[in-house]
């Protein structure tokens, strides 16, 4: 699987807030480069799975912008 690079459009947090609070995940600052892994869709909505600073986050797809080489 190819991992693509993205830029956070605004300050991001993990939408899985219970897991995020337990693991004390920091918020992703606006303009940070994140690694896009995949997009998932469930009963709660559509989320992009990204990796930043060693942590996995589930964020809204509209909040990231893909970087094309």
N, C-alpha and C positions, 0 to 999 in steps of 0.2 A: 504494500500500500504506500502510495506516495504522500508524504506529508507536505501540505502547502502552507505558505506563510501568509499571515493576515496582520492587519493593523487594527487595534481597538479604536473605534470612533469616539468613545467616551469612557469614563471610568466604569469598569465592569466588575460584577460580583457573581458568584456562583448562584444560580437559581435553585439549586438543591441546598437551601439555607441551613437545614439541620446538619447535614454532613459538613458543610462549610464551617459552621460554628464549632463543631467538635474538633475538626482538624486545624482550626485557626488559620484558615486560608486568607492571605492578604488580598485586598482589592487590586484589580489590574488597572494601572494608571492609563489615562487616555494617551493614545499615540504609541503605546507599547506594541512590540512585535510578538505575536502569539503563533503557535503551530496549530493549524486546523487538522482535525483528525476525521470527523464525520458529522453528518447531520442526522438527528433522530426525530421521530414524530411519535407522540403518544397522546393520551387523553388530555394532557395538560397543555399541549401545544407543540411547536416545532423548536428544537434547540440544536445549536452547534456545539460539538464537543471539541474543546481546545485545550492546549497544554501551555502553561506559562510558569516559569520559575520552579519547575518540578512538580506542579500541581495540575490536576485535571479540573476543568470548569465546564459547566453547561450554561451557555449564554444564548441570547436571542440572535438569530442570524443577521438581523438588520443592524446590529451593533458592531459588526466586524466588516472590514473591507479587505478583499483579496488583493495580494500584491502579485502582479504578473511580471515575469522576467522578460 
